[in-house]
């Protein structure tokens, strides 16, 4: 009954508000396993799902996800990224980071917790001492970066969670998002729309003081950055989705002003992701229950502009002409919290306690 | 309905006071039970009767908080709520002029949600996870019973009142309905069919066939009979032919013609029985007598049935196949009388009664009873909303003086509030409240601002919901609560951010004052990275504007960019937004600029400094002196509290010297410059 634009979207009610979804990495084939993380219910889980033949005779829906295994978490799942093929880093609302291992099998896949970090995020002052929520996780190689409500940026290695490689007092307000630009440069964003760059290898004092604010329409309100991503091929292109629903694009080689600024959704952009193999496609999800697909129109690009580092997202005012928007999901009415795309399939998790699967994207 | 739970408080006090138990209802469907008497926070400090004090002081008082048990603790039922919510929002978008078929679709969607959920529950009930957990098993079983009944009632309701078959016959639909809800016989019939000829020897062969006939399964009965060993003998052949020849009404067929055909068929059947055509096979004869509606045989069959309505549609098929919905009332009443004659000591259960109410067109009672199911009003709310939208029962409601719109509104309000306050279902509940007018709006306003703010992510979602509904007050409240919480935890940057988001000038002033005072006392500037990026948002309060501008000065000064810093300082002095307590600090900041080697401030600016020194700082010092004199024991009440306070006289004198020196210097320079022109 959920309104969807495309015929190829199927919905599954899973009885949990979904905060995160991620496909299991597969190199050669279409991934048919994904993980979900839940939030805001009495018991939160990370669940491992596999797409299988529909056991009921229903011609409309040939495959359905089946839950193969789950891991109980202490608090809301706030961030999930795969470190490698079978290793999942999970950031949790209690300020800890966990590493989960997936075991693929013919019959029944398994997922288990391998390690849990010390308290990475916390508030400490004369009259308080309590854990702070971890709010985002990013990975590069075997390194995992976490950010939290306490404004800290931690870098740990997936193989040794007990030893924190670097703790950076990145901000004095809550951080919302974190992303690796390369093996050492990490970008964090906060609720005031300030994006800062940090060096994973430099000490707290030696951090470069590089920061910029994303644009906004209403000067009287803060426009927090809620999600960030980098271009999968051209790592110097950073896209920030914001609270007001706009996208700011930055060329990391020139941070003085944004390369482009686009009004998009009319509510908070909750997740933003390029197709990992086909960077002409970008997906955005919004609080109001929409998922949009932005595809670069190759035919519109002049031959003269066809340079090596050309990217439509850097074209300023012209981006809206060079990129075509299509709705993948709409009328869900409840926030879509997370999206992930692999091969031909898109998976979305929503507060409506639904997992959406879109084919042929 | 099961019996209400019984509580027993076994503590000493309760026993001694003669087991006096008191209960009070609390918000969120809770009830507080206390031995002796209920106490709340208001009661503290009020004198008690001496006897009572003695009673209480001797033994500890136990207070139990009993929470209403709800089925929805079972995770599988969350998806029922979520799915129903989606269908509900779809329905709200349909207007009353939408085609009848649309409402039937919605009704079917609700039913398929329940059916899918029942399937999931049945599966879950067999898993070890649930089997090991007694409480969960109990809950699952309860949920199955409740939602099974709901599905049954909803289907009947749909046939009678939503499909709009007023002028058409309903027997086929009713047969489907009973077959679905009494599936055992059908299952047995399949077995018999698979056994082919062997089936004739089964012990329950004839009893199954009788039940099949009474459920109106004419075709299946004929098929089983054809497989009988004696199928090619006279009586069997005649019976099979008769069953196969039974006229069935097809849509669009002339009613008159059908009736005469059917009458003829029935008369033919009676004639055959009278002619003893089946006498050689007594069991077969009973079957045929059932088919022609023999009262005696049906009464015997009724004695075997589970519930009063089980065979009613079957009976109608053989006696009144053209029954219309409006005739059902009479038929059902007659049938029920007959049933109670056959089973005099049968007690009517809630579900049977509700089915009777539906058939007897007693919707008022039906809606009343539907609110007593153990489903937290899920069924009643969605059904009443559907009735309201489809508008099919408007005439009935008017006649029965049922105010359907307000009934719907109160159901939605209650159900929505229930969801919003329990089990983190606020995102679902809010849609119901959205659909019930002003009261719902107010309820949202109240409830939204009371949802515990567990994390910033949750708070931002709540704020987004409030924003969508133009609930600026709620938005402000949430931001203020967070600002206050951050402030208490000494996270001043976050406190400032939330205060600015709240757009409450008083709160912003409070935090800004704290930052400025802290600076003038310790020389440490807090929240630097927030102040840097406040930008145009500073105009919420003049105090914040002052802080931002002062910070700008502070930064210029730190970068040794003295000329713009000096200009900014003079602007600040002139701005008239300087808080009183900050005057000493601000004026002292001019001292290094005045005393620097090469002049940074012109004569006019120096005079400005002097002017504020006399107009603002001097009176402040005077007032301060007076106040310290008056409240000598309360020195902390003074305005000047910073480290410079002891030497204030000294500092003022230094400032005056600096000003005069700089004045002298600049007069010369300025004079030379102008004469050179």
Interface residues (C-beta under 8 A of the other chain):
Chain A: X1 X2 X3 X13 X14 X15 X16 X17 X39 X40 X41 X42 X76 X78 X93 X123 X125 X126 X127 X128 X130 X133 X135 X149 X151 X171 X172 X173 X174 X191 X192 X193 X194 X213 X219 X220 X221 X222 X243 X267 X268 X287 X333 X334 X335 X351 X352 X353 X354
Chain B: X75 X76 X77 X78 X79 X82 X83 X85 X86 X87 X89 X90 X109 X423 X424 X427 X431 X454 X455 X456 X457 X458 X460 X461 X464 X488 X489 X490 X491 X492 X493 X494 X497 X500 X501 X527 X528 X529 X530 X533 X535 X536 X537 X539 X540
